[in-house]
Amino acid sequence: MQIKSRWNKRAKEQSIEEIAGALGFISWKIATNAVLELEKKGYETDSNAHRLQIIGEFLAFLLQVADRLAFVKMESDERRRFISALAMHIVNTFVGNQYDVLGEGEHQKAFIELLNQRADDYAGLSFDEGEAGFDFRRFFGEQVAAVMREKHFVSQEVMDIEGPDAIKMLKKSMQDLFK
């Protein structure tokens, strides 16, 4: 998957919020592409609503990865601004798509609750030197498996392939955007 993650050479310096917005868009692309990859490999989804559940887990995972990567590179105030802006961009994009697919509902509240729950869930899991630990990836695989039909095999696929690929793309995008 091709991702444009560099600013125009003549562009002015971007604010933390602008970088977060770009990374939020990239996170959406990574998450939606991961669902397409799972489907190409034979893992079944039964509706757009089902796909959105999986995308939501990917977005929660990517937000936690971004936070862990930002932790080692930013001062705490800058990191808080960045992660807050990234989270809001992710929420707005995801909720907008939920409204398009599902219609009216308490989508924003439910998704923010999911993001907050996942922040708590991932908090004690290992992420060292820019890499997600086994427990971090396993938990992610289990969350995706919980919303899929094929529990065991999809967990392994997400843990061993889709999760690491998503981290690699997000990490490269963050490096490029912060240059």
C-alpha positions in Angstrom: 0.0 0.0 0.0 1.3 3.4 -1.0 1.0 6.2 1.6 2.0 9.8 1.0 3.5 10.8 4.3 5.8 13.7 3.3 5.0 17.4 3.2 5.5 19.4 0.1 9.1 20.7 0.1 7.9 24.3 -0.1 5.3 23.9 2.6 5.6 25.9 5.8 6.3 24.1 9.1 3.3 22.1 10.2 1.7 22.4 13.6 1.3 19.4 15.9 -2.4 19.5 15.2 -1.8 19.4 11.4 0.6 16.5 11.7 -1.9 14.7 13.9 -4.6 15.3 11.3 -2.4 13.8 8.5 -1.5 10.9 10.7 -5.2 10.4 11.5 -5.9 10.1 7.8 -3.0 7.7 7.3 -4.3 5.6 10.3 -7.7 5.3 8.6 -6.0 4.2 5.4 -3.9 1.6 7.3 -6.9 0.3 9.1 -9.2 0.0 6.1 -6.4 -1.6 4.0 -5.8 -4.2 6.8 -9.4 -5.2 6.7 -9.2 -5.6 2.9 -6.1 -7.7 3.3 -7.8 -10.0 5.8 -10.7 -10.4 3.4 -8.3 -11.2 0.5 -6.8 -13.9 2.7 -10.2 -15.5 3.2 -11.3 -14.1 6.5 -15.0 -13.3 6.2 -16.8 -10.1 7.1 -20.5 -10.1 6.7 -21.4 -6.4 6.4 -20.0 -2.9 6.3 -21.0 -2.6 10.0 -18.9 -5.6 10.7 -15.9 -4.1 8.8 -16.3 -1.0 10.9 -16.0 -3.0 14.1 -12.7 -4.4 12.9 -11.5 -1.0 11.7 -12.4 0.4 15.1 -10.0 -2.1 16.8 -7.3 -1.3 14.3 -7.7 2.5 15.0 -7.6 2.0 18.7 -4.4 -0.1 18.3 -2.8 2.5 16.0 -3.6 5.3 18.5 -1.8 3.3 21.2 1.1 2.7 18.9 1.3 6.4 18.1 1.2 7.3 21.7 4.1 4.8 22.5 6.2 6.2 19.7 5.5 9.8 20.7 6.4 9.0 24.3 10.1 8.6 23.5 10.2 11.6 21.1 8.2 14.4 22.6 7.9 16.3 25.8 4.8 15.5 27.8 2.8 18.6 26.9 3.6 18.3 23.2 2.7 14.6 23.3 -0.6 15.3 25.0 -1.5 17.9 22.4 -0.5 15.5 19.6 -2.3 12.4 20.9 -5.4 14.5 21.7 -5.5 15.9 18.2 -4.9 12.5 16.7 -7.6 10.9 18.8 -10.1 13.6 17.8 -9.3 13.2 14.1 -9.6 9.4 14.4 -12.9 9.8 16.2 -14.4 12.3 13.7 -13.4 10.1 10.7 -14.6 6.9 12.2 -17.9 8.3 13.5 -18.5 10.0 10.2 -18.2 6.7 8.5 -20.5 5.0 11.1 -23.2 7.6 10.4 -22.9 6.9 6.7 -23.2 3.2 7.1 -25.3 2.8 10.2 -27.3 6.0 10.4 -28.1 7.9 13.6 -26.9 6.7 16.9 -24.6 7.2 19.9 -21.6 6.4 17.7 -19.2 9.0 19.1 -19.8 8.2 22.7 -19.4 4.4 22.0 -16.2 4.9 20.1 -14.6 7.2 22.6 -15.5 4.6 25.3 -13.7 2.0 23.2 -10.6 4.1 22.8 -10.5 4.9 26.5 -11.0 1.2 27.4 -8.2 0.2 24.9 -5.9 2.8 26.4 -6.4 1.1 29.8 -6.0 -2.4 28.3 -2.8 -1.6 26.4 -1.3 0.5 29.2 0.4 -2.4 31.0 1.6 -4.2 27.8 5.1 -4.1 26.5 6.3 -1.7 23.8 10.1 -1.2 23.7 12.4 0.5 21.3 9.7 1.2 18.8 8.4 -2.3 18.7 5.2 -3.8 20.2 5.9 -6.7 22.5 4.4 -10.1 22.2 1.7 -9.3 24.8 0.8 -6.0 23.0 0.4 -7.8 19.6 -1.4 -10.8 21.1 -4.0 -8.6 22.9 -4.6 -6.8 19.6 -5.0 -10.1 17.8 -7.5 -11.2 20.4 -9.6 -8.0 20.0 -9.8 -8.5 16.3 -10.6 -12.1 16.7 -13.4 -11.3 19.1 -15.3 -9.5 16.3 -14.4 -12.1 13.6 -15.9 -15.6 13.0 -12.5 -17.4 12.7 -11.2 -16.7 16.2 -7.8 -18.5 16.4 -6.4 -18.1 12.9 -7.3 -14.5 12.5 -5.7 -13.8 15.9 -2.4 -15.3 14.6 -2.7 -13.4 11.3 -3.2 -10.1 13.0 -0.6 -10.7 15.7 2.1 -11.9 13.2 1.4 -10.0 10.0 -1.2 -7.3 10.0 -0.3 -5.7 13.3 3.5 -5.5 12.6 2.8 -4.2 9.1 0.5 -1.6 10.5 3.1 -0.5 13.0 5.8 -0.3 10.3 3.6 1.9 8.1 2.6 4.1 11.1 6.1 4.5 12.3 7.4 5.4 8.9 4.6 7.9 8.4 5.3 9.5 11.8 9.0 9.8 11.0 8.3 11.4 7.6 5.6 13.8 9.0 7.9 15.1 11.8 10.8 15.8 9.5 
